[in-house]
């Protein structure tokens, strides 16, 4: 299935997350704010829309990771389709990631796990369900990969955490979270979190 946004055209297979309100919520912010970076990574890239947008806007170094092989193949194909360079590879969050980044972005699977999870295929479950646990791992790994003056930007939902809970979770890893914007949907409130280091430090080794 084809999806168009900005001047991007993306092919999205059935088993890869189709860009929705949350994806565009983050993409719109990136378009409006255009954060500067030399090296960026999209964690949980899906079809690649966020990574490809970053590459299109900056022509800087952009990585994209996902646990789904199909998502990685899709991101690579979509990068080629849109004539940008994105290095996409398999990784469970930061498990296979090396080096540090000025910009870490993610539209995570923020929905909480439930007793009904076992009724859906694993590929589908990974696209939607991760909740607080995924966000905590994102912040933990991100804190170790974030360069001085760098930022982590991700989407969160009140179905998993409220704004104050996210701020407290970030502080656990020496990070300071602020809410850039929010939007109310019939079933939840989405908010965009921008995270920075609370203290300046030396750059992580490559």
C-alpha positions in Angstrom: 0.0 0.0 0.0 1.3 3.4 -0.9 1.5 6.3 1.6 2.4 9.9 0.7 3.6 12.7 3.1 5.5 15.9 2.4 7.3 15.0 -0.8 7.8 11.4 0.2 6.2 8.4 -1.3 6.4 5.1 0.7 5.4 1.5 0.1 4.0 0.0 3.3 3.5 -3.8 3.4 0.7 -5.2 5.4 2.9 -6.5 8.3 4.7 -3.1 8.7 3.2 -0.3 10.7 1.3 2.1 8.5 2.0 5.7 9.3 -0.9 7.1 11.4 -1.7 10.1 13.6 1.2 9.4 15.9 3.8 9.1 13.1 2.6 12.4 11.5 2.5 14.1 14.9 6.3 13.5 15.1 7.0 14.2 11.5 5.1 17.5 11.6 7.2 18.6 14.6 10.4 17.7 12.7 9.3 19.7 9.7 8.4 22.7 11.9 11.5 22.7 14.1 14.2 21.1 11.8 16.6 20.1 14.6 20.2 20.3 13.6 22.3 17.2 13.8 25.3 15.4 12.2 24.1 11.9 13.1 20.6 10.8 13.9 18.8 7.5 14.5 15.2 6.4 14.3 14.5 3.6 16.8 11.6 1.4 15.7 11.6 2.7 12.1 8.7 0.7 10.6 8.4 1.8 7.0 11.1 4.4 7.4 9.0 7.5 7.2 10.8 9.4 10.0 14.3 8.4 9.1 13.7 9.2 5.4 12.2 12.6 6.3 15.3 13.4 8.4 17.6 12.4 5.5 15.6 14.4 3.1 15.7 17.5 5.2 19.3 17.4 6.2 21.4 15.1 3.9 23.3 14.1 7.1 24.0 10.7 8.5 20.8 8.8 9.4 20.4 5.3 10.9 17.2 3.3 11.3 16.7 0.2 13.4 13.9 -2.2 14.1 13.3 -5.7 15.3 11.4 -6.6 12.1 13.4 -7.8 9.1 10.5 -6.8 6.9 10.6 -3.3 8.4 14.3 -3.0 7.7 13.9 -4.2 4.1 11.0 -1.8 3.6 13.0 1.2 5.0 15.8 0.4 2.6 13.5 0.2 -0.4 11.7 3.4 0.6 15.0 5.2 1.1 16.0 4.2 -2.4 12.6 5.2 -3.8 13.0 8.6 -2.3 16.7 9.0 -3.3 18.1 9.4 0.2 20.7 7.4 2.1 19.6 5.7 5.3 21.5 2.9 7.0 18.9 0.5 8.2 19.7 -2.6 10.2 18.2 -5.0 12.7 18.4 -4.1 16.4 16.3 -4.5 19.5 16.4 -0.8 20.4 20.1 -0.1 20.9 21.3 -3.7 21.2 23.3 -3.6 17.9 23.9 0.2 17.8 27.4 1.6 18.0 28.5 5.2 18.5 26.6 8.3 19.6 24.0 10.6 18.2 22.9 14.2 18.2 19.3 13.2 17.5 17.4 10.1 18.6 13.8 9.8 17.4 11.1 7.2 17.9 7.5 6.6 17.5 7.5 3.7 19.9 4.9 0.9 20.4 3.6 2.8 23.4 0.4 0.8 24.0 0.5 -1.2 27.2 0.6 -5.0 27.1 -2.7 -6.7 27.9 -4.1 -10.2 28.4 -5.3 -10.2 24.8 -1.8 -9.8 23.4 -1.4 -13.6 22.8 -4.4 -13.5 20.5 -2.6 -11.5 17.8 0.5 -12.5 15.8 3.9 -11.4 17.2 4.7 -9.1 14.3 1.5 -7.2 14.9 2.0 -7.1 18.6 5.5 -5.6 18.2 4.0 -2.8 16.2 1.6 -1.7 18.9 2.5 -3.0 22.3 5.5 -2.0 24.4 4.2 0.6 26.8 6.2 1.9 29.8 8.8 -0.9 29.5 9.7 0.0 25.9 9.9 3.7 26.8 12.1 3.0 29.8 14.4 1.0 27.6 14.4 3.8 25.0 15.5 6.3 27.7 18.0 4.0 29.3 19.7 3.2 26.0 19.3 6.7 24.7 21.0 8.2 27.7 24.1 6.2 26.9 24.1 7.1 23.2 23.2 10.8 23.4 25.9 13.4 22.5 26.3 16.6 24.6 23.6 19.0 23.5 21.8 16.2 21.7 18.1 15.4 22.1 15.7 12.4 22.2 12.3 13.1 20.7 9.5 10.5 20.9 5.7 10.1 21.0 3.9 9.0 24.1 0.3 8.3 25.0 -1.7 8.7 28.2 -2.7 5.1 27.7 0.7 4.2 29.0 2.1 7.2 30.9 1.1 10.7 31.7 3.3 13.7 31.3 4.6 13.8 34.8 5.4 10.1 34.8 7.5 10.5 31.7 9.4 13.3 33.3 10.1 11.2 36.4 11.2 8.3 34.2 13.6 10.4 32.2 15.1 11.8 35.4 15.9 8.3 36.5 18.5 8.2 33.7 19.9 11.7 34.3 17.7 13.2 31.6 15.3 16.2 31.6 12.1 15.8 29.6 9.8 18.6 28.4 6.5 18.3 26.5 6.8 20.0 23.1 3.1 19.6 22.1 0.1 17.5 22.7 -3.1 16.5 20.9 -6.3 14.9 22.1 -7.8 12.0 20.3 -11.2 10.4 21.2 -9.5 7.5 23.0 -6.2 9.0 24.2 -4.0 12.1 24.4 -0.7 12.0 22.4 2.2 14.2 23.5 5.6 14.7 22.1 8.5 14.5 24.5 11.8 16.2 24.0 14.6 14.9 26.2 18.0 16.4 27.0 20.9 15.5 29.4 20.5 17.2 32.7 24.3 17.7 32.8 26.9 18.3 30.1 29.4 15.6 29.8 32.0 14.2 27.4 30.9 12.8 24.1 30.3 9.0 24.1 33.1 7.1 22.4 32.5 5.8 18.8 
